[in-house]
């Protein structure tokens, strides 16, 4: 067994592509070797700004010889089938095949295929060239006269098997045992014998091959410099990984900027330094306020200790922060209300109007939702009216990721109520499954109302125009919006009937559509303008409201995904939703949790089995008799002790479960339901349902249907697996 070492050295690979490329190289080479009959051991891949590397352990000397039989068509089959068989088996003539006798199915041809083993270098050369020619870079380029494409011009190929060069060519470059180190600190070529030798010599030539080690180096040096300056590093994992992808020999240095820039919000300064210069920010550990210092990551060990590098970065940072300060000062000259007026000139979607149209809808919906969130309705309306205003600001134009946050700062600058200002920032949240949500218990009730209104308007609007998520895409991030609504409702324990809320959102959209229709009719003269206006009104009337049921089903699917991620069973959600009229997300989850706990108990598991048994019997008998046995049973026909006891238990359970559910005591409803277990068990142990007397048989079948009716007050047990 030998070690395979592969390196593809090129010009600088974009940092965002490196880790994925290293994984792709490992996967594709391993798959290619195995598909060619070469089974290998553990593989590890690495990436730096200039190279992809792969080392594979326990590579055999070659692939084993293979002897196999390939079954062909029957004797006497059509010529076309015979020729297809010969081609797939690699036979020159049907005489090369063997005939197998089969008295039952008829005689058929069999090809005996002998595949000799191949030496590993041959397989490796074929695999690596094939992978290189089909490598899945997000973007690639050609250079010179070669048709070969790579992310950046390829410079050399190193490939060793057991210390010996595996000969092949890629883009006119012959494989060798030679590579290069750091572009400036170790540029000369050097030869290697193995992976250990390769990694050690790269380190001697100022290249840290493992991205994880570069991340560790940057983190340790950054924290050490921050501690030395009595400051705290603003942690940023994404920036840390990006810098590791920009450097082969990272060196962390500290720079300074003018304190005057600290008048600008800290988030703006951090975003500017991160976006333009990939620099880390520092802050005071006690006050948490931004310090006028930053950390940069150099790819050089400078002879002057990095003074010139720091000076150059300080000049660039000064220019970038000057721009940010200018944007800030210019935006402060225009109140948010003035900015909000300019939203009419920004199209949200050609079928849903401008951002101003959208804000008008969000205002109405936030006002309606305020009561459910314990928010002041007028505050919710005001916050909604300003929530998108910063989209026209200079700052958000430069740094779109600051939308919402800048709106909060601009609102605070003119003395806007804190609840409204925070709602402007928080209404975009949560932006992902791990992001925080606005919370009532943290004083953000207004933000909760506006965040819900924003997401519900988005969902209702895009549903109305038929722009729903598909299996292959969700360009408007509607799944994320629905998950945001679910998380806000559940984490705030809001009592929000979803169907009523969706209809309210649809009504807001409808009003907006009517307004656009009337405005359009005024602009366009003649029958054409009137027809266009009527078409818009018709769209609002027919489509917006009709999608509420479908959208509720979409929420149910998203809720299943959300609860499944938390370890909950999706079939229990189906069982609760199947009852109909279930659109209060918080109550649905509480029902599911209570049902889950109940079914984990002996009473719950046995009752489920009994209910399913009753349902199966009913299904069989109803199909056979071509009639339904749903409906009341005749008490006078209940003769046996077990059936009268079951009937009494059913009536008691119906009353007790309904009473418990009316006060939202779902655990109590489950306890009431558990009272059915024993009577159901005894009934099936002692009673013959299909009695000889037709009247008694029908009455007992009706009694079985009442078992299902009793459980339906809690959930549809037929939807529960198990």
ABEGO torsion letter per residue (X at the ends): XBBBBBBBBBBBBBAAAAAAAAAAAAAAAAAAAAAAGBBBBBBBBBBBAABBBBBBBGBBABBBBBBBBBBBBBBGBBAAAAAAAAAAAGBABAAABBBBBBAAAEBBBBBBBBBBBBBAAAAAAAAAAAAAAABBBABBBBBEABABBBABBBABBBBBBGGBBBBBBBGGBBBBABBBBBAAABABBBBBABAAAAAAAAAAAGBBABAAAAAAAAAAAAAAAAAAAGBBBBBBAAAAAAAAAABABBBBBBBBBBAAAAABBAAAAAAAAAAAAGBBBBBBAAAGBBBABBBBBBABBBAAGGAAAAAAAAAAAAAAAAAAAAAAAAAAABBAAAAAAAAAABBABAAAEBAAAAAAAAAAAAAAAAAAAGBBAAAAAAAAAAAAAAAABAAAAABAAABGAAAAAAAAAAGBBAAAAAAAAAAAOBABAABBBBBAAAGAAAAAAAAAAAAAAAAAAAAAAGBBBBAABBAAGAAAAAAAAAAAAAAAGBBBBAAAAAAAAAAAAAAAAAAAAAAAAAABBEAAAAAAAAAAAAAAAAAAAAAAAAAAAAAAAAAAAAAAAAGBBAAAAAAAAAAEGBABAAAAAAAAAAAAAAAABAAAAAAAAAAAAAAAAAAAAAAAAGBBABEBBBAAABABAAAAAAAAAAAAAAAAAAAAAAAGBAAAAAAAAAAAAAAAAAAAAABBABBABAAAAAAAAAAAAAAAAAAAAABBAAABBX
